[in-house]
Amino acid sequence: MGVLASAGLLAAGTLTTAGPAHAADPEFTIGGPAETALHPYPATGSPQKASLGLTLTNPSEDEENGAYQDEYTVRFDFSGLAGVADVAFGEDGSLDCERTGTTAVCHDYGVWPGLSALADLEVTAAKGSKDGDSGTIAVTAEGEGATFRPFTTRVSIGGPDLSMKPLRLKTDLEPGDSQPVPVTFTNNGTRAAEGVLLTLQNTRGLEFTERYQNCEYSEDDGGMGSPGAWTVALCAFPGSYEPGATYTLEVPPVLRATEHAFYDTLIYRINEDDTGARAAQRAGARFSSGKGAKLTLRRTPSLRSADLDPFDNQQETDFRTTNTADFAAYGDRAAGKPGDTVDVTLGFRNQGPAWIGYIRSGEAVATVDFTVPRGSYVVSKPAGCRGVTASGEYRENQEKAPRYFCSTPMSVREDADFALPFRLNIGTAEAGATGDVVVRDTHLQAPPLSFDPETGNNKASVVLNAEDGQTTTGGSGSGGATAGGSTGGSGSTGGSGATTGSASGSGGSSSSSGTGGTTGSGSGSGSGGALASTGTVALAASGAAFAALLAGGVLFTVSRRRRATR
């Protein structure tokens, strides 16, 4: 509601917040960009607006009980901008505010855990202001039984404006194709940039052929659910980069499509180099320095352009490489008496060569479709799996469902093992009772995987009290298991070291000898999350995290977290 409605925040500025102190009352932190630069007041026409987003952080990690459920008041002091800039609340940020001269008082209710939008301000250069002028906005808040840490942000007139030029790169590739990336940018601002920071981000199917000594490198999942989905390079260039000048890399780095390439993206971004920009791009990840040659910039002839635009620092290119991936399903088997509880692990392995990442849509890559053996029922399942009817329709009651759909995150590495631990009660299942395990497209009406030509190994089985000669292999591929040992059972490994639990049980009353999947740093053993392996796929990943990454600059997912919208 009102001033606290969600807004597009922090498009270009670096976020700064004061760290919370330990106190008996809950403590919340007001934050936002450390500084916002404005285009100078024009000789003719209206001044250009800039959006200044402010946030409120509740550090509680308790989503259910960590909310502050009371009214609070926010006060804005704009007196520090006198003669420098004019400020107004955005369209979504004025309903609960009363403005008097250079101050405003706003009211709202509730501070939910995490980062929320506080206010969206529109600022413009004041008439009579000059290039280099600056001022501040001070924000405070108060509420009964809570502490709000104040925040001050600076607004300045003029400054550097680094604009990245889009590149015409070849985007339809074959594995092994390579091409130079002649990164070029212009300072469209009113003042020089003192040092610049080039960020190069590429997905797993792409690689630069050299790692440069003035760059530092890191690998992360970038919110895509697969370790190492993104490689990030931060390259520093000291010196003064003058307004109106264009610069390009002296020797362009070479980008290559690897054997794992399929759908991939390259992001290239330029910022003025300072501690804030570096911290924002690092986003807490570990970086290591390159050992190769030094990457250098040279100035090229250019025409002056007056465009202070914080949204053009970054460009992106998407690539499509001709390639395939082989998703091989595997099942399991377990043994026990009627009524016994047993553990089975089922799923699939990506046998490559391609990794699959639906980067733009954020959609799941595939679904594991598990039909429960007749006479048995599921006691526990991975958190990312949902029970459906036998025909695949929606089912409200998740207990003892006859069938389960388990979808992957938006990416699956070339060596991934998507292992799903289930616990079954054998119930009245007859000897040799079998349930199907199928890895398919997420759309039930069109099950084939478009990138997987090896359809023979997309199906496997879960078998209870297997009879002689009965196997868990449903196809001709190597992804299934044989009667001699189920894939995913007995500590077998998949991907690059992901181990699943043993499920080849004996006929006793206990579950089969493993725990139904060894869990690691993912969602935990009770939720069916990621296994402890660089090749293991996490069950749940946020497409919003990647959307924030593509927006450039600082990564934030901001939500109102209103009770009514949950």
Secondary structure, 3 states (H helix, E strand, C coil): CHHHCCCCCCCCCCEEECCCCCCCCCEEEEEEECEEEECCCCCCCCCCCEEEEEEEEECCCCCCCCCEEEEEEEEEECHHHCCCEEEEECCCCCCCEEEECCEEEEEEEEECCEEEEEEEEEEEECCCCCCCCEEEEEEEEEECCEEEECEEEEEEECCCCEEECCCCCCCEECCCCEEECCCEEEECCCCCEEEEEEEEEEECCEEECCCCCCEEEEEECCCCCCCCCEEEEEEEEEEEECCCCEEEECCCCEEEECCCCCEEEEEEEEEECCHHHHHHHHCCCCCEECCCCCCCEEEECCCCCCCCCCCCCEEEEEEEECCCEEEEEECEEECCCCCCEEEEEEEEEEEEECCEECCCCCCCCCEEEEECCCCCEEEECCCCEEEECCCCCECCCCCCCCEEEEECCCEECCCCEEEEEEEEECCCCCCCEEEEEEEECCCCCCCCCCCCCCHHHCEEEEEECCCCCCCCECCCCCCCCECCECCCCCCCEECCCEECCCCCCCCCCCCCCCCCCCCCCCCCCCCCCCCCCCCECCCCCCHHHHHHHHHCCCCCCCCCCCHHHC
